[in-house]
Amino acid sequence: MISKFVLAMLLSVTVASISQVLLKKSALKKYDRVVKEYLNFYVIGGYMLLFASMLLTVYAYSGMDYKYGPVIESLGNVFVLILSFLIFGEKIHRKKLIGVVCIMAGILIFNL
């Protein structure tokens, strides 16, 4: 059975991945003033989500073994790849796919 702390860590990774996508979306836009580059919905929302992710991570670590944290955090790379494909239409090249397979294999081996 998956504990609430592991679920909190998974949620944290998901929120952090969404945060990265929001920040990238902001970086791809052109702004007429420098202030708007840093004070817009995407940047503020991205950093708020990043802060929420940090709080979730702290909560998750309060009740689970520390050795599981980096393993779960590595899923963030997979989530960002999938979100980038869905939102930005980025291509998933062979090297990226091999990287994801390596990450998933590492997670599987760790849990054996």
MOCORFEN-V201572 format. One line per field, one symbol per residue. burial: + if it has 16 or more other ideal C-beta (glycine too) atoms within 10 Angstrom, else -. Layout:
burial->???
This chain:
burial->----++-+++++++++++++++++++---------------++-++--++-++--++-+++--+---++--+-++++++++-++---------------+--+---------
